[in-house]
Amino acid sequence: MGRRSAVDRSEDSPESELRRRIAELEAELTEERRQHRIVREVLEHAPVCVQAYDGDGLCTYMNAAQERFLGIPTRDISIGKFNALQDEGMRKNGIAAFFERAYAGETVHIPEMRVDLDQFGSKWDLSKRTAWFEEIIYPVEGSDGVEAVVSFHWDITSRKDIEQALIAAQRHDVVAQLAGGVAHDFNNMLAGILGNASLALLPDAGAEERARSLRDIQSAAEQAAELTHQLLAYAGRGRFKVKDIDLSGLVSEVGRLVEVSLPKGVVVQNQLSDGVPPVRGDVAQLRQVVLNLIRNAG
């Protein structure tokens, strides 16, 4: 019994308790290191670009995705050297202002931004390209305020390229439709000119009929010139001409022009009100509206 008590007392001695406590701390430290290693591996191989900065804006970490995005030969030229708050390229691209807000304690979300990577200096040997990205800048709070900032961003350049290609295709579609409409309108105007010229050349045409046909020819030519101005305005090489327009007179004028080019048996009838006040607009565009209404009638 005496020997067993001595063993029990030795196991409860301060030295034994210290050894147990050291073993527990070593196990905790090993687990903490394991967790840190896992986090580092996750960050390093994440498809999202990650970069961390200290309390003064100096870069302290960059993952592989960020290194590839920047196109730099090694992240060592940035870590401990690049300052998000002081770099001239960050200021030129307007990104430094977002980081200033993060250092003031705000989580900043940039939904879409374009950056010229070649503005960050030739010493970085960056790819000479323009990139698009979406970014979140997150402040890390400490006991005395923001002690670090972490940025997460996604390269959306490919998506923007696809969007711009779709816009270009749609613009091409619009231009094709516009060209078709313009060709149709010019055909109507030419038909009006030729039809009125034929009427004016008839042997039994009176002076009044000839004069009316010549006025309609002149009107059609003016309409063709206005359509040309309208096209130039759409192309950014001219301006729309806004003025007071008599709608009743414009409808009558367009109706006479179109009537001579219509098949026999088709009649244009106008029901116009007297005393209609003028409207302000571009005469070529309003004439286009009337032409489209006549074209789609019936």
Secondary structure, DSSP 8 states (H G I E B T S, - for coil): -HHHHHHHHHHTSHHHHHHHHHHHHHHHHHHHHHHHHHHHHHHHH-SSEEEEEETTSBEEEE-HHHHHHHT-S-GGGTTTT-BTTT-HHHHHTT-HHHHHHHHTT--EEEEEEEEEGGGG-GGGT--S-EEEEEEEEEEEEETTEEEEEEEEEEE-HHHHHHHHHHHHHHHHHHHHHHHHHHHHHHHHHHHHHHHHHHHHH-TT--HHHHHHHHHHHHHHHHHHHHHHHHHHHHTTSS---EEEE-HHHHHHHHHHHHHTTS-TT--------TT---EEEEHHHHHHHHHHHHHH--
